[in-house]
Amino acid sequence: MKRIIGCFFVLMILFMPQASALIDDPKTLGDLRANYNELLQQQAENEALSEAAKQEIAEKEAAVKQAEEDIHQAEADMEQAEEDIRVSNEKIEELTKEADQVLLYLQQVQGGNAYVEYVTGSTTMTEMVMRIAAIEQISDSIQNTMEELEQEIKKNEDLKVELEEKTEKLEKQSEEYKKIIEENYGKLEEYDKYALDIDEQVKTAKNKLDTNVEMCSKVLGKTTDDVKLSDCSKVPVSSGWMKPLNYGIITSTVGYRWGSYHNALDIGGASPFEGTPVYAAAAGVVSGMVYQYKCGGNMLYIDVNVDGKEYTTYYYHLLRFNVSMGQTVDTNTIIGYVGGYSTSSAHGGYDTCTTGAHLHFGVATGYYNGYSIPMSNVITPPGFPNQSGWSFYSRT
């Protein structure tokens, strides 16, 4: 069983689901279906890994419990063996004294009249032989008993050694099992973290697929894999850009920071900033909604067309959404509300990539339907300088 589970772990790790298997820029309904099915497979594999880890933990915890019980029993057996040795030693000591007295008596009487009188006082030859034999038998009996006790002591001492070795082996085995349990709890934690991620991706992918199937059915009357998403989503054309907030200040720019690429502007404002309405920066169609992601919180994607060019706009760390998948919006639509403070893990929330209220606002060329946006396609949002500390007080 151990070997089977071990092999299972190795195989599952080798084939651990990778995000690279997804189609980063889905163009058709078939692409969306393929992404959804791939995520379902990743979810199932992660669940299998998690269950295997739980099974291994349960088996090893049971083994540790049994080892502890065996150790306790071995310790009790050792105590009993030590007590048996003590009692036997006391008996040997007593019998040794008795034997010494008998031998002393024999030495005395054999050279004196007492022994002769005792033996010759017999009325018959048979009685005389019996009296001689009785004296010798007493001595032999004591000697035999002492030999039996010494054998019992050796047996108990051997048992003590055996029990000590058994206890040492059980303790070592128990420690090994505890280490395996700890390792599996570590694995389980990673699987659980991944589950939070993959479960959200599955839900998002299903939402996107269902929404696009519905749109394609209404617009084209067909939902086959070869249907292009661009033919189903009628993104309105805008003539320009608006800012997503009525006021704010740039607190972080587009580009590398802290060793990673920041793909948007962070916009903050005077407290209380959380709950401030967020507007669409251009007319478009909601193409992606991610709920309570561990790094980004509530994330919204809107496909827009400005002056004939396609863009994806994205808004992270939202307190909550105010739109639905597939909804057409304009620049007067409140799409959500600023979050980032109460939603942050630092203040009891779920978002690990924020510590204060702000909007993560980004723009990229092309449509991505809510999936990962290539760094090379990210641009500084139009109407903004890529400059920390720059502030604005209107949406124009």
N, C-alpha and C positions, 0 to 999 in steps of 0.2 A: 504493500500500500504506500509506504514511504517513497519507494522508487517511482511509483506511478505519479504521485503528487509532485515529486521533484521534477520529473520529465515534463509534466504538464506546465509547471512554472516556466521552465526553460523555453518550451515551445511557444507559450503565450507571450513571453517577453520578446522573443525573436520576431513574433508577428504582431507586436504591440501596434495598435492603430496609430497612424501618423497623419497629421493634418495635410501633408503634401499630397495625399491621395485624393483630396477634394479638388474640384474644378474651381480655381480662384475667380474666374470671370465667366460665370454661366451666361450663355447666350440663348439657350433654348429650354423648353419645358423638359426635354430629355436630360439636360445638364442639371436642372433642379432636382429631377427625380434621382439621378445618379448620386448627387450630393446627399440627398436625404437617405438613400439606401446605404451609402457608405457610412454615414453617421450612425445609422441604426446598427450596422455591423460592429462599429467601434464601441458603441454602447453595450452591445451584447458581450463582446470580448472583455470589456472592463468589468462587467457584472460577473462573468465567469471567473476572472482573476480574483475579484473580491470574495466570491463564495469559496474559492479554493483556499484563500488565506484564512477565512473564517473557520473552515473545516480543519486546517492545519493547527490553528490556535486552539480549537476545541479539543482535538486529539492530544496535543502536547499538554494542555492544562489538565486533562484527565490523567495523563501519564505522570505529571508532576505530583498531582494529588495522591496517586497510588504509590509513588516513590516515597512521599512523605509518610504515608501510612506504614509502608514497609520499614522505613527507617525507625519509626516510632516502635514498631513491633520488635525489630532487631535490638533496639536499645533496651526494651523490656526483657527480652530473652537474655541479653548480656547481664543485666542486673540479677536475673534468676540464676544464671550460671555462676556468677560471682558468689551469690548466697549459698548455692549448693557446694561450691568449693570450700567456703568458710565452714559450713556445717560438717563436711567430710573431714576437713583438717582437724576440727575439734574432736571428732570421733577417733581419728587416728591417734591424736594426742592422748586421749583417754585409754585407748586400747594399748598404746605403747607403754603407758604406766602400768596397766594390768599385766601385760606380758612381762615387763621387768620384774613385777612382784612374783609372778608365777615362776619365772626362771630363778629368781633369788631363793624362793621357797624350795624349789627342786634341788638347787645347789646345797641348800642347808640340810634338807631332810635326807638327801641321798647319802650324805656322809655321816648321818646321825641315826639315833634310835627311832626318831619319830617316823621316818619313812619306812624303816624296817618294821616298826610296830604296826603302822598302817597297813602294810602289805601282808605281814605275817599274821595279822589279826583276822585274816580271812578264815572262814570255817571250812571252805572247800578250795580246791585248786582253781576251779572256775572263777570263784569270787576273787581270788588273788590276781588272776590274769586280768580280770575286769578292772580291778583297782589300779593296776599298773597302767592299763590302757587309758583309763579315765584321766589320769594325770597328764599323759602325753597328748590326749585328745584336746584337753583344755588349751594347751600350748599351740597345737596345730590349728585349732579353731580361730584363736586370736590372730595367728599369722595369716590364715586364709582371708579373714575379714579385712585385715589391714591391706592385703594385696588387692582385694576387690575395691576398697575405698581409694587406693592409689590409682587404680585403673579408671575409676569414676572421675577422679580429679583430673587426670590426663584428658579424658573425654571432654570434660567441661572446659578445660583450658584450650583444647583444639577447637571447641565450639565457639569460644570467645574470639579466637583468631579469625575463624571463618565469618563470624558475625561482624567483626570490625572491618574485614575486607569487603563484606557485602554492603555495610553502611557507607564506606568510602566510595564504592562503586555507584551506589544509589545517589549519593550526594553529588558526585560528578555528573551523573546522568541527568539529575534534576537541574543542575546549573546549565547544562547544554540545552535542555528543553526550554528553560526560561529564556535563554538567549535566542532560541528559534522563535519563541512566542513574541519576544520584543521585536525581532526583525520583521515578523509577520504583521505586528501592529503598525510598524513603520510603513510596510507595503500597503496595508489597509488604509492608512491615512492618505497615502498618495493616490490610491484608487478612488477613495471618497472625494478627494479634491478634484480629480479628473472627472469623476461622475457629475459633480456640480457643473463643470464646464461642458461636458459632452451632453448632459441632459438638456441644458439650455440651448445648445447648438441644435439638438434634435427638434426641440420645440420650435425654435426659430425657423429651421429649414422646412418643417411641416407647415408652418404658418405661411411662409413664402410660397411654397408649392401650391397650397390650397388657394391662396389669394390669386396667384397667376393663372391657375387652372380656371378659376371663376372668371377672371378678366378675359382670358383667351376664348372661353366659351361664349361670353357675351359679345365680344368684339368680332371674333372670326368664326365662331360656331364650331370650332375644332380644338382638341386638346392633345394631339399626338406629340410624340417626342420631338419631331422636327419643327414644331411651331416656334418661331423666333419671338423672344420676349419683347423685343422692340416693336413688333407688330401688334402686340396686345396692350402695351402700356402707352397710352396717348399722353405723353408729357407735354404740357403747354409750353409755348415759347415765350420767354421773358425778354424784355429789352434792356434790362440792367439788374443791378444788385442792390439789396438793402442790407443793413446790419441786422443781426438777429436779436439785438437788445436795444432798448431805448437809451441806455447809458452803460458805461463800463470803462475799465482800464486793462490794458494788456499786461498780464503778469508773467507770461512765459511765451516764447516765440516758437515758430516752426524751425526745426533743425535738431542737431545733436545736443544732448544735454545729459549729464550724469552717465555717460557711456552708452546711451541708446538714442534712437531717433524719435523725436516728438513730432507727430504728424499733424499738428493743429496749433491754433492760438488758444491760450488759456485767458479767459476774460473774467475778471473779478469786479467787485464793486463795494461801495460802502455798506456796512452792516445795518440792518439785516438784508443780505443779498439773496439768501436762499428763499425760493418761492417766487422770484422775479419771473414774469412771463417771457418765454422765448418764442420768437417768430421765425417763419420760414424766410431764408435770405433771398429766395427766388421762388417763383411758382413752380410746382412740380408734383411728383407722385411719391408717396411713402413706399419705399422699396425694402426696408428692413427695420425690424424692431427687436432689440435684445433686452431682456428683462434681468435686472440685477446681476449683471456680469461682475465677476470678482475683481476685474481691473477695468473700470469704465462705467460700472453701474448700469443704469437704464440708458441704452444707446439707440439713437434714431438715425436712419439713413433716408435721404430724400433725393431722388433723381430729378435733375433740373436741366432745362435747355435755355441757355442765354445767348441771344444773338446767333442762333443756329448751331451752337457748340454744346456738346453733352458734358455734364458734370455730375458728380455725386457729392452732396453736402452731408456732413455728419455732425451730430450733436451728442456729446457724452456727459455723464454724471447728472442726468436729469433727475429731479425729484420724483416726477411722474410724467406720463405721456398725456397728450390731449388730442391725439389722432389715432387712426387705425390703419392697418396694412392695406395698401392699395388706394388709400384716400388721396384725392387730388386737393392740393393746398395752394394758397396764394400768399403774397407777402403780408397780408393782414391776418393770416391764420395763426392763432397761438398753438404751437405744436407741442409745448410742454412747459415745464417750470425748472428753474435753476435748482440743482441739488449740490451735493458734494460736501456738506457739513454733517448733517444728521445721518446721511447715507454712508459716511466714511467709517472704516473699521476702527479708526482712532477715537470715534465718538459713539461706538456701539453699533455701527452699521455693517454693511457687507462689502463695501468698495475699498479695496486696499490701495488704490492709486489716487487717492485724494485725501486731503486733511482739512480743507476749507471750502466754502461755497464758491463755485466758479463754473463757467461753461467752457467745455473743450469743444471749440468750433473749427471744423476743417473742411477743405474743398479739394477735390481731386478730379482730374480730367477723365471722362469715361463713366460708364455705368457699371456698378459692381454688385447690385442687388443685396447689399448688406454684408457681403463677404470681405475678406481681407483686401485692403487697398494697397497696391504697389507703391513703395516709397518714391519711386521715380515719377509717379503721376501726381504726387501731392504738390499743391501750389499754395502760396500765401493767399488767404481769402481776399478777393477783390474788394477794394475800398479801405483796406487796412495796411499800414506799414508793418513790417516784421520787426517791431521795435518794442521792447519792454518799457512800461511806464507811459505809453501813449494812451491818452484817454479820449472819449467821445461822449456827446450828450444828445445825440439824435440818431435816427436810423438811416438818414441819408448820407 
